[in-house]
Amino acid sequence: MDQDTLRILLREAVRETVAEVLQTVLELDRTAFLQVHGGRRNGYYPRKLETTFGQVDLKVPRDRESRYYPAFLKPYARRLVDVG
């Protein structure tokens, strides 16, 4: 395996790990919000987010009353520059 292929594979692995971590943070953030403010879960909506390691597809959780919004995602922002 040459060095370029290894870099591509490593970058993809990091991108997938970033996506998994962000998805977990979203789930925990909604759970904490609902424990404090009450309410019920209500599915997800898709969102693409550009990170230092490439684009990740997220499922952003919702609540029934539409009061929850992830603390680390700004509305309509498509780039996350803090990761990396």
DSSP file (Angstrom, degrees, kcal/mol; ACC not computed):
  #  RESIDUE AA STRUCTURE BP1 BP2  ACC     N-H-->O    O-->H-N    N-H-->O    O-->H-N    TCO  KAPPA ALPHA  PHI   PSI    X-CA   Y-CA   Z-CA
    1    1 A M              0   0    0      0, 0.0     2,-0.1     0, 0.0     0, 0.0   0.000 360.0 360.0 360.0 128.7    0.0    0.0    0.0
    2    2 A D     >  -     0   0    0      1,-0.1     4,-1.9     4,-0.0     5,-0.1  -0.302 360.0-105.0 -82.8 171.7    1.5    3.3   -1.0
    3    3 A Q  H  > S+     0   0    0      1,-0.2     4,-2.3     2,-0.2     5,-0.1   0.850 116.9  53.9 -67.0 -37.3    1.5    6.5    1.2
    4    4 A D  H  > S+     0   0    0      2,-0.2     4,-2.2     1,-0.2    -1,-0.2   0.907 109.1  48.5 -65.1 -42.0   -1.3    8.3   -0.7
    5    5 A T  H  > S+     0   0    0      1,-0.2     4,-2.5     2,-0.2    -1,-0.2   0.903 110.7  51.5 -63.8 -40.9   -3.7    5.4   -0.3
    6    6 A L  H  X S+     0   0    0     -4,-1.9     4,-2.5     2,-0.2    -2,-0.2   0.904 109.2  50.4 -62.6 -42.5   -2.8    5.2    3.4
    7    7 A R  H  X S+     0   0    0     -4,-2.3     4,-2.8     2,-0.2    -2,-0.2   0.913 110.8  49.2 -61.1 -43.3   -3.6    8.9    3.8
    8    8 A I  H  X S+     0   0    0     -4,-2.2     4,-2.2     2,-0.2    -2,-0.2   0.929 113.1  46.6 -62.7 -45.7   -6.9    8.5    2.0
    9    9 A L  H  X S+     0   0    0     -4,-2.5     4,-2.2     2,-0.2    -2,-0.2   0.901 113.8  48.2 -64.2 -41.0   -7.9    5.6    4.2
   10   10 A L  H  X S+     0   0    0     -4,-2.5     4,-2.4     2,-0.2    -2,-0.2   0.916 110.9  50.3 -66.1 -44.1   -6.8    7.4    7.4
   11   11 A R  H  X S+     0   0    0     -4,-2.8     4,-2.5     1,-0.2    -2,-0.2   0.902 111.5  48.9 -61.1 -41.4   -8.7   10.6    6.4
   12   12 A E  H  X S+     0   0    0     -4,-2.2     4,-2.4     2,-0.2    -1,-0.2   0.900 110.5  50.6 -65.6 -40.9  -11.8    8.5    5.8
   13   13 A A  H  X S+     0   0    0     -4,-2.2     4,-2.0     2,-0.2    -2,-0.2   0.907 112.2  46.9 -63.6 -41.6  -11.5    6.7    9.1
   14   14 A V  H  X S+     0   0    0     -4,-2.4     4,-2.7     2,-0.2    -2,-0.2   0.912 110.9  52.4 -66.3 -42.2  -11.1   10.0   10.9
   15   15 A R  H  X S+     0   0    0     -4,-2.5     4,-2.2     1,-0.2    -2,-0.2   0.918 110.6  47.5 -59.9 -44.4  -14.1   11.5    9.1
   16   16 A E  H  X S+     0   0    0     -4,-2.4     4,-2.2     2,-0.2    -1,-0.2   0.887 111.8  50.5 -64.0 -39.3  -16.2    8.5   10.1
   17   17 A T  H  X S+     0   0    0     -4,-2.0     4,-2.5     2,-0.2    -2,-0.2   0.911 109.2  50.9 -65.2 -42.6  -15.1    8.8   13.7
   18   18 A V  H  X S+     0   0    0     -4,-2.7     4,-2.7     1,-0.2     5,-0.2   0.919 110.2  50.4 -59.4 -44.2  -15.9   12.6   13.7
   19   19 A A  H  X S+     0   0    0     -4,-2.2     4,-2.3     1,-0.2    -2,-0.2   0.912 111.4  47.9 -61.1 -43.6  -19.4   11.8   12.4
   20   20 A E  H  X S+     0   0    0     -4,-2.2     4,-2.1     2,-0.2    -2,-0.2   0.905 112.9  48.0 -64.7 -41.9  -19.9    9.1   15.1
   21   21 A V  H  X S+     0   0    0     -4,-2.5     4,-2.6     2,-0.2    -2,-0.2   0.930 112.5  48.3 -65.5 -45.4  -18.7   11.4   17.9
   22   22 A L  H  X S+     0   0    0     -4,-2.7     4,-2.4     1,-0.2    -2,-0.2   0.899 111.0  51.3 -61.9 -40.1  -20.9   14.3   16.7
   23   23 A Q  H  X S+     0   0    0     -4,-2.3     4,-2.1    -5,-0.2    -1,-0.2   0.908 110.9  48.0 -63.9 -41.0  -23.9   12.0   16.4
   24   24 A T  H  X S+     0   0    0     -4,-2.1     4,-2.5     2,-0.2     5,-0.2   0.909 110.6  51.2 -64.8 -42.5  -23.4   10.8   20.0
   25   25 A V  H  X S+     0   0    0     -4,-2.6     4,-2.6     1,-0.2    -2,-0.2   0.902 108.7  52.1 -61.7 -40.9  -23.0   14.4   21.2
   26   26 A L  H  X S+     0   0    0     -4,-2.4     4,-2.3     2,-0.2    -1,-0.2   0.924 110.6  47.6 -60.4 -44.9  -26.3   15.3   19.5
   27   27 A E  H  X S+     0   0    0     -4,-2.1     4,-2.2     1,-0.2    -2,-0.2   0.930 114.6  45.3 -62.5 -46.3  -28.1   12.4   21.2
   28   28 A L  H  X S+     0   0    0     -4,-2.5     4,-2.4     2,-0.2    -1,-0.2   0.871 111.2  53.7 -66.6 -36.8  -26.6   13.3   24.7
   29   29 A D  H  X S+     0   0    0     -4,-2.6     4,-2.3    -5,-0.2    -1,-0.2   0.921 110.6  45.9 -64.1 -44.8  -27.4   17.0   24.2
   30   30 A R  H  X S+     0   0    0     -4,-2.3     4,-2.7     2,-0.2     5,-0.2   0.918 111.7  52.0 -65.0 -42.3  -31.0   16.3   23.4
   31   31 A T  H  X S+     0   0    0     -4,-2.2     4,-1.9     1,-0.2    -2,-0.2   0.927 111.6  46.4 -59.4 -45.7  -31.4   13.9   26.3
   32   32 A A  H  X S+     0   0    0     -4,-2.4     4,-1.7     2,-0.2    -1,-0.2   0.906 112.0  51.5 -63.4 -41.8  -29.9   16.4   28.7
   33   33 A F  H  X S+     0   0    0     -4,-2.3     4,-3.1     1,-0.2     5,-0.3   0.927 110.5  47.9 -60.6 -46.0  -32.2   19.1   27.3
   34   34 A L  H  X S+     0   0    0     -4,-2.7     4,-1.7     1,-0.2    -1,-0.2   0.840 108.6  54.6 -67.8 -32.5  -35.3   17.0   27.7
   35   35 A Q  H  < S+     0   0    0     -4,-1.9    -1,-0.2    -5,-0.2    -2,-0.2   0.879 117.2  36.6 -66.5 -36.5  -34.4   16.1   31.3
   36   36 A V  H  < S+     0   0    0     -4,-1.7    -2,-0.2    -5,-0.1    -1,-0.2   0.911 131.4  26.7 -80.7 -45.0  -34.1   19.7   32.3
   37   37 A H  H  < S-     0   0    0     -4,-3.1    -3,-0.2     1,-0.2    -2,-0.2   0.497 100.0-132.5-101.2  -6.2  -37.0   21.2   30.2
   38   38 A G     <  +     0   0    0     -4,-1.7    -1,-0.2    -5,-0.3     2,-0.2  -0.128  50.9 113.9  75.2 178.1  -39.3   18.2   29.9
   39   39 A G        -     0   0    0     -4,-0.1     2,-0.3    25,-0.1    -1,-0.1  -0.576  56.9 -84.9 112.4-177.5  -40.8   17.2   26.6
   40   40 A R        -     0   0    0     -2,-0.2    24,-2.5     2,-0.0    25,-0.3  -0.936  34.7-101.6-134.0 154.2  -40.6   14.2   24.3
   41   41 A R  E     -A   63   0A   0     -2,-0.3    22,-0.3    22,-0.2     3,-0.1  -0.324  29.2-174.7 -68.2 154.5  -38.4   13.0   21.5
   42   42 A N  E     -     0   0A   0     20,-2.0    21,-0.2     1,-0.5    -1,-0.1  -0.189  40.2 -95.8-151.0  51.8  -39.6   13.4   18.0
   43   43 A G  E     -     0   0A   0     19,-0.2    19,-2.4    18,-0.1    -1,-0.5  -0.303  48.1 -75.8  77.6-153.9  -37.3   11.8   15.5
   44   44 A Y  E     -A   61   0A   0     17,-0.3    15,-0.1    -3,-0.1    19,-0.0  -0.898  20.1-145.3-143.2 163.6  -34.5   13.4   13.4
   45   45 A Y  E     -A   60   0A   0     15,-1.9    15,-2.8    -2,-0.3     2,-0.1  -0.990  32.5-110.5-132.8 147.7  -33.9   15.6   10.4
   46   46 A P  E     +A   59   0A   0      0, 0.0     2,-0.3     0, 0.0    13,-0.2  -0.436  35.8 175.9 -78.3 148.4  -30.9   15.2    8.1
   47   47 A R  E     -A   58   0A   0     11,-2.1    11,-3.1    -2,-0.1     2,-0.4  -0.951  21.1-145.7-152.0 131.2  -28.1   17.7    8.0
   48   48 A K  E     -A   57   0A   0     -2,-0.3     2,-0.4     9,-0.2     9,-0.2  -0.803  20.0-171.2 -94.9 137.8  -24.8   17.8    6.1
   49   49 A L  E     -A   56   0A   0      7,-2.6     7,-2.8    -2,-0.4     2,-0.5  -0.995  17.3-139.2-135.5 128.5  -21.9   19.4    7.8
   50   50 A E  E     +Ab  55  79A   0     28,-3.4    30,-3.1    -2,-0.4     5,-0.2  -0.765  29.7 174.9 -89.1 124.5  -18.5   20.3    6.4
   51   51 A T  E >   -A   54   0A   0      3,-1.7     3,-1.5    -2,-0.5    30,-0.1  -0.642  49.9 -92.6-117.8 177.4  -15.6   19.6    8.8
   52   52 A T  T 3  S+     0   0    0     31,-0.5     3,-0.1    28,-0.4    32,-0.1   0.790 127.7  47.6 -58.8 -28.5  -11.9   19.7    8.5
   53   53 A F  T 3  S-     0   0    0      1,-0.4    -1,-0.3   -39,-0.1   -38,-0.2   0.316 125.4 -83.0-100.1   6.9  -11.9   16.1    7.5
   54   54 A G  E <   -A   51   0A   0     -3,-1.5    -3,-1.7   -39,-0.1    -1,-0.4  -0.597  67.7 -32.1 119.3 178.9  -14.7   16.3    4.9
   55   55 A Q  E     -A   50   0A   0     -5,-0.2     2,-0.4    -2,-0.2    -5,-0.2  -0.512  52.4-165.5 -76.5 136.3  -18.5   16.3    4.8
   56   56 A V  E     -A   49   0A   0     -7,-2.8    -7,-2.6    -2,-0.2     2,-0.6  -0.953  15.0-137.2-121.1 144.4  -20.4   14.3    7.4
   57   57 A D  E     -A   48   0A   0     -2,-0.4     2,-0.3    -9,-0.2    -9,-0.2  -0.892  28.3-173.0 -99.9 121.5  -24.1   13.4    7.3
   58   58 A L  E     -A   47   0A   0    -11,-3.1   -11,-2.1    -2,-0.6     2,-0.6  -0.802  26.9-141.2-114.4 154.9  -25.8   13.8   10.6
   59   59 A K  E     -A   46   0A   0     -2,-0.3    -2,-0.0   -13,-0.2   -16,-0.0  -0.936  25.9-153.1-110.3 103.0  -29.3   13.0   11.9
   60   60 A V  E     -A   45   0A   0    -15,-2.8   -15,-1.9    -2,-0.6   -37,-0.0  -0.665  15.5-128.3 -82.4 122.9  -30.1   16.0   14.1
   61   61 A P  E     -A   44   0A   0      0, 0.0     2,-0.3     0, 0.0   -17,-0.3  -0.330  24.2-162.1 -71.5 152.0  -32.6   15.0   16.9
   62   62 A R  E     -     0   0A   0    -19,-2.4   -20,-2.0     7,-0.1     2,-0.3  -0.817   9.3-140.3-124.5 166.6  -35.8   16.9   17.5
   63   63 A D  E >   -A   41   0A   0     -2,-0.3     3,-1.3   -22,-0.3   -22,-0.2  -0.869  30.1-109.3-121.8 163.8  -38.3   17.2   20.3
   64   64 A R  T 3  S+     0   0    0    -24,-2.5   -23,-0.1    -2,-0.3   -25,-0.1   0.848 116.9  45.9 -60.6 -37.2  -42.1   17.5   20.0
   65   65 A E  T 3  S-     0   0    0    -25,-0.3    -1,-0.3    -3,-0.0   -26,-0.0   0.443 104.7-126.1 -89.4   0.3  -42.4   21.1   21.0
   66   66 A S  S <  S+     0   0    0     -3,-1.3    -2,-0.1     1,-0.1    -1,-0.0   0.830  75.2 121.6  57.4  35.6  -39.5   22.2   18.7
   67   67 A R        +     0   0    0      2,-0.0     2,-0.3     0, 0.0    -1,-0.1   0.687  48.2  87.5 -95.0 -23.6  -37.7   23.9   21.6
   68   68 A Y        +     0   0    0     -5,-0.0    -5,-0.2   -38,-0.0   -38,-0.1  -0.603  44.4 163.2 -83.8 134.8  -34.5   21.9   21.3
   69   69 A Y        -     0   0    0     -2,-0.3    -7,-0.1    -7,-0.1     5,-0.0  -0.958  47.8 -97.0-143.3 134.2  -31.6   23.0   19.0
   70   70 A P    >   -     0   0    0      0, 0.0     3,-0.6     0, 0.0   -44,-0.1  -0.186  26.4-138.5 -54.7 135.1  -28.1   21.6   19.4
   71   71 A A  T 3  S+     0   0    0      1,-0.2   -45,-0.0   -45,-0.1    -3,-0.0   0.829  99.0  45.2 -65.4 -34.3  -25.9   23.9   21.4
   72   72 A F  T 3  S+     0   0    0      2,-0.1     2,-0.5     8,-0.0    -1,-0.2   0.525  98.8  78.6 -94.2  -4.1  -22.8   23.5   19.2
   73   73 A L  S <  S-     0   0    0     -3,-0.6     7,-0.1     7,-0.0     3,-0.0  -0.909  71.1-145.3-104.8 124.7  -24.6   23.9   15.8
   74   74 A K    >   -     0   0    0     -2,-0.5     3,-1.8     1,-0.1    -2,-0.1  -0.660  37.4 -91.4 -83.1 142.5  -25.4   27.4   14.7
   75   75 A P  T 3  S-     0   0    0      0, 0.0     3,-0.1     0, 0.0    -1,-0.1  -0.283 107.2  -0.6 -55.6 133.5  -28.7   27.6   12.7
   76   76 A Y  T 3  S+     0   0    0      1,-0.2     2,-0.2    -3,-0.0    -2,-0.0   0.360  94.2 138.4  68.5  -2.4  -28.1   27.3    8.9
   77   77 A A    <   -     0   0    0     -3,-1.8    -1,-0.2     1,-0.1     3,-0.0  -0.528  30.5-176.4 -71.7 137.7  -24.3   26.9    9.4
   78   78 A R        +     0   0    0     -2,-0.2   -28,-3.4    -3,-0.1     2,-0.4   0.402  61.6  67.6-114.6  -1.8  -22.9   24.3    7.1
   79   79 A R  B     -b   50   0A   0    -30,-0.2     2,-0.6   -24,-0.0   -28,-0.2  -0.967  57.1-163.3-123.3 138.3  -19.3   24.4    8.3
   80   80 A L        +     0   0    0    -30,-3.1   -28,-0.4    -2,-0.4     3,-0.4  -0.930  13.6 172.0-117.5 104.4  -17.9   23.3   11.6
   81   81 A V        +     0   0    0     -2,-0.6    -1,-0.1     1,-0.2   -30,-0.1   0.591  66.7  73.1 -91.6 -10.6  -14.5   24.8   12.0
   82   82 A D  S    S+     0   0    0      2,-0.1     2,-0.4   -31,-0.0    -1,-0.2   0.680  79.0  87.4 -77.3 -17.2  -13.9   23.8   15.7
   83   83 A V              0   0    0     -3,-0.4   -31,-0.5     1,-0.2    -3,-0.1  -0.681 360.0 360.0 -84.6 131.5  -13.4   20.1   14.8
   84   84 A G              0   0    0     -2,-0.4    -1,-0.2   -33,-0.1    -2,-0.1   0.409 360.0 360.0 114.7 360.0   -9.9   19.1   14.0
